[in-house]
């Protein structure tokens, strides 16, 4: 059941991959390449299962999909991350409405944080390439906590660094993994699916994109 959004919110907490930046296309390019090394075809079903995951679950899933032993998970995940870093050279595009909503949040003076399950070098590389590295008051990655999403740790730590009560924050996510983490932390959660067939029914509110006027309304941004 949905909860009421905080009025006004203490902070806006954004995911990165697939929510602010179209980095899922970079991950897909890397996933296709990794699977090809093992003579496998990467499918949409694989994508939906991997969406938003971090180590160690990412590695375990890759090992299962590629018929490798579970202990190969860390190596497979590291190989995938290397391929994804290489893919940054192809360019990083913002998701629809991302730059506009970030600008409006900053203009309104709302505290802004980034919580991504991706490794720190990938997050720093992509937000740098997209020109939004200076937009955030705090940035946390999957490397910064012992238990990444779907555990609430990333959001709890991010809220703490921002000096905000998690229950007074609004989190925006594009994956079930991220929604679970934000809800577990107590944040009001807006789900914006980034991949076909992904449902975010556990979110407090589901929107098609960051351009949905309800996103700005929940964040308490001025209209006009």
C-alpha positions, 0 to 999 in steps of 0.5 A, a space after each residue: 500500500 502506498 504511503 503519503 509523500 513527505 511535505 516538503 521532502 528533506 532530500 531527493 535521492 536518485 538512482 543512476 543507471 536507467 533512471 538518470 542516465 541511459 547507462 543500461 545500454 552500456 551495460 547491455 553492450 557489455 553483457 552481450 560481449 561477455 555472453 559471446 565469450 562463452 558462446 551464449 546469446 544475451 536475452 531480454 530475460 537475462 537483462 531483466 534478471 540482472 537489472 540493478 544487481 551488484 556483487 555478489 548477486 550479479 556474479 552468482 547470476 552470471 555464473 548460473 546463466 553461463 553454466 559456470 561454477 558459483 565461485 566464478 561469480 566474482 571473476 565474471 562480474 569483474 569482467 563485465 565491469 571492465 567491459 562496461 567501463 570500456 563502453 563509456 567511450 561510446 558516450 552517455 546520454 541522459 534519460 528523458 527529463 533527467 537534466 531538467 529535473 536535476 536543474 529544477 531540484 538544484 534551483 529549488 534548493 532541495 538536497 540531492 543525493 545519488 545512490 547507485 549499485 554500480 562500482 564507483 569508477 563506473 558511476 564517476 565515469 558516467 556522470 562525468 561523461 554526462 556532465 552532471 558530476 557536480 549536481 549532487 550533494 553526496 554520491 554513494 556507490 555499490 563499493 561504499 557499503 557492505 550490503 548494496 541494494 536490495 538492502 537499504 544500506 545505500 539509502 540509509 547511509 546516503 540520507 545520513 550523509 545528507 543529514 536527512 531522515 530517510 522517511 522524509 526523503 523521496 527516492 527515484 528508482 527504475 528497478 525492483 532491486 532499487 525500489 526494494 532498497 528505497 522502501 526498506 530504508 523508509 523513503 517514499 519511492 517513485 518507480 520509473 521502469 527503464 526496461 520493457 517487462 519490468 514492473 515496479 508495483 512495490 513503489 509508492 508511485 509509478 511514472 513513465 518518465 521523469 517528465 511526468 508532472 507528478 515527479 515534480 509535484 512529489 518533490 515539491 518543485 515550483 510550477 511554471 
